[in-house]
Amino acid sequence: MAETITMPKLGFDMAEGVLLRWVRQVGETINKGDVLAEIETDKATVEVASSATGVVLQQIVDQGTVVPVNAPIAIVGQAGEVVTAPAGDSGKQKTGEKAEVKPTVQKIVASAAPQQPQPASGPVKASPLAKRIAREKNIDLMTVVGSGPGGRIVRKDVESAQASGPKPAGKSPVAPASLQPVIISHDDRVVKTTKLRQAIGRRLVESKTTIPHFYVTHEFKVDSLMDIRRQVNGYFPENEKVSVNDFIVKAVALTLRQFPNLNSTLRGDEVIQFGHVNVGVAVTVPGGLLTVVVRDTDQKSLRQISAEVKAMAVRARDGKVKPEDVEGSTFSTSNLGMYDVEDFIAIISPPEAAILAISSAREVPVVENGQIKPGYRMKATISVDHRVSDGAEAAQFMQLLADFLENPARLLV
């Protein structure tokens, strides 16, 4: 029996996505789990997997179409099967025919009159995949003509540019430093925000205006953690070494087991305490931040957590995240330790009830037993929804977290 593939909902606030590219065409065989199409959301470019095995019978929407979540995008069934039009259409269609798109689906660019693609000017509009390929092939995107919606540069444009002779970035030789003029001032530049940055803005404005935040900061003694990390990494190959953040994510998950109120969401006048501990880890991506999710974090080893975060971070930065990479976090972490940050606070990501902001582990002078000596200290601040919890509970959470981080051997068991 034919099965309808729909636009997935990635995150509670996603309303629509852009179908960027069909990976499988009508008539091609596809297995359950194979990539059917690429879509762009406010967060990233995501591969949509087929939920059925069979033959692609219909592509219900064209490339470059804005599609509401849960709207049909394709039909997969058995070869020769006659399929019924999706809800909202009338009559039946033969195998391979294009289904009529529902009125709520709109093209990004009106096609009243075909327009000749123009080379990019100003900020380059390109898909994350196109940007990655351009970096790998050393192709200057300013020289590439975009054929996607609104002149957007897509994968095939970069590949065509490469086939016709890749042009390295930079248009003219660089003058010796002594001959380069010193720029005193320049004209204002207008930079259009990305969809990701717009989405981040909407969510954080909503968070700060609707959630009463409060903050608790704790300083952790991490001498033992730094020492045990060095010892552990001595046994691992370079690509499998664990980070300080891996220890923190594991410690957070174990702490949340005993503080279910902070592993929760507020729904009306009820607090829903999640049955799983899924820790979100914020990673930097082109144009903003994306939170990847380690599922059942409390049940995984340090090495598993490290491998999963590394793999998902690579996919996020390459614009190749899977839906399960970014869905379902119950508590989030944000770590700026790699930037030599002493302290900061983070904004809660709805619908979660808390987030932990992690600063740098720094070697500083410390006083112990009346003596000054060097030691490693790290600050972290938890932001909590005051409708769900109070300062005492947050402080107790940080105390237990300190017990795990200051006795890191417990994280290896």
Secondary structure as GFF3:
##gff-version 3
##sequence-region A 1 413
A	DSSP	beta_strand	3	6	.	.	.	ID=ss1
A	DSSP	beta_strand	16	22	.	.	.	ID=ss2
A	DSSP	beta_strand	29	30	.	.	.	ID=ss3
A	DSSP	beta_strand	35	40	.	.	.	ID=ss4
A	DSSP	beta_strand	45	49	.	.	.	ID=ss5
A	DSSP	beta_strand	54	59	.	.	.	ID=ss6
A	DSSP	beta_strand	65	68	.	.	.	ID=ss7
A	DSSP	beta_strand	72	77	.	.	.	ID=ss8
A	DSSP	beta_strand	83	84	.	.	.	ID=ss9
A	DSSP	beta_strand	92	93	.	.	.	ID=ss10
A	DSSP	beta_strand	106	107	.	.	.	ID=ss11
A	DSSP	alpha_helix	128	137	.	.	.	ID=ss12
A	DSSP	three_ten_helix	141	143	.	.	.	ID=ss13
A	DSSP	three_ten_helix	149	151	.	.	.	ID=ss14
A	DSSP	alpha_helix	155	163	.	.	.	ID=ss15
A	DSSP	three_ten_helix	177	179	.	.	.	ID=ss16
A	DSSP	alpha_helix	195	210	.	.	.	ID=ss17
A	DSSP	beta_strand	213	221	.	.	.	ID=ss18
A	DSSP	alpha_helix	223	233	.	.	.	ID=ss19
A	DSSP	three_ten_helix	238	240	.	.	.	ID=ss20
A	DSSP	alpha_helix	244	257	.	.	.	ID=ss21
A	DSSP	three_ten_helix	260	262	.	.	.	ID=ss22
A	DSSP	beta_strand	264	267	.	.	.	ID=ss23
A	DSSP	beta_strand	270	273	.	.	.	ID=ss24
A	DSSP	beta_strand	279	285	.	.	.	ID=ss25
A	DSSP	beta_strand	288	294	.	.	.	ID=ss26
A	DSSP	three_ten_helix	297	299	.	.	.	ID=ss27
A	DSSP	alpha_helix	302	317	.	.	.	ID=ss28
A	DSSP	alpha_helix	323	326	.	.	.	ID=ss29
A	DSSP	beta_strand	331	335	.	.	.	ID=ss30
A	DSSP	three_ten_helix	337	339	.	.	.	ID=ss31
A	DSSP	beta_strand	354	368	.	.	.	ID=ss32
A	DSSP	beta_strand	371	385	.	.	.	ID=ss33
A	DSSP	alpha_helix	391	406	.	.	.	ID=ss34
A	DSSP	three_ten_helix	408	412	.	.	.	ID=ss35
###
